Amino acid sequence: MQGYHAACDVWSLGVLVYTMLFGQTPFAIKPNESSEVVLSRIESGRLDLINNNWNKISDSAK
């Protein structure tokens, strides 16, 4: 069994907070994307950070 560190918890928390703020995960960009595409994006660390959703988030949430 592979050991995990606090970095995994911090990463997971970041994904949860992003999902709560935006109502979507940072990895699934299109509703009908296959799980393979999403998993590939997660493994490579490619996020959808260039969108207009940041303008909708309050300053206190940022």
C-alpha positions as CSV (number, residue, x, y, z in Angstrom):
1,M,0.0,0.0,0.0
2,Q,1.3,3.4,-0.9
3,G,1.5,6.1,1.8
4,Y,-0.1,9.5,1.5
5,H,0.9,12.8,2.9
6,A,-0.8,16.0,4.0
7,A,-0.3,17.3,0.4
8,C,-3.0,14.9,-0.8
9,D,-5.4,16.4,1.8
10,V,-4.6,19.9,0.7
11,W,-5.1,19.1,-3.0
12,S,-8.4,17.4,-2.2
13,L,-9.5,20.4,-0.1
14,G,-8.7,22.7,-3.0
15,V,-10.8,20.6,-5.4
16,L,-13.7,20.6,-2.9
17,V,-13.5,24.4,-2.4
18,Y,-13.3,25.0,-6.2
19,T,-16.3,22.7,-6.7
20,M,-18.3,24.5,-4.0
21,L,-17.5,28.0,-5.4
22,F,-18.1,27.2,-9.0
23,G,-20.6,24.3,-9.0
24,Q,-18.3,22.2,-11.2
25,T,-15.0,20.5,-10.8
26,P,-11.8,22.2,-12.0
27,F,-11.2,19.2,-14.3
28,A,-14.5,18.4,-16.0
29,I,-14.9,21.2,-18.5
30,K,-17.7,19.8,-20.6
31,P,-20.7,17.9,-19.2
32,N,-20.3,14.9,-21.5
33,E,-16.6,14.3,-21.2
34,S,-15.5,10.7,-20.6
35,S,-14.0,9.8,-17.3
36,E,-10.8,8.9,-19.2
37,V,-10.5,12.5,-20.5
38,V,-11.1,13.9,-17.0
39,L,-8.6,11.5,-15.4
40,S,-6.0,12.4,-17.9
41,R,-6.5,16.1,-17.1
42,I,-6.2,15.3,-13.4
43,E,-3.0,13.3,-13.9
44,S,-1.4,16.0,-16.0
45,G,-2.6,18.8,-13.7
46,R,-4.4,20.7,-16.4
47,L,-7.1,22.9,-14.8
48,D,-9.8,25.1,-16.2
49,L,-8.4,28.3,-14.5
50,I,-9.0,30.6,-17.5
51,N,-12.7,31.3,-17.4
52,N,-15.1,34.1,-16.5
53,N,-16.3,32.3,-13.3
54,W,-13.7,34.1,-11.2
55,N,-15.5,37.4,-11.9
56,K,-18.7,35.9,-10.2
57,I,-16.9,35.1,-6.9
58,S,-17.0,37.6,-4.1
59,D,-13.7,39.2,-3.0
60,S,-14.1,37.6,0.5
61,A,-14.3,34.1,-1.2
62,K,-11.2,34.8,-3.2
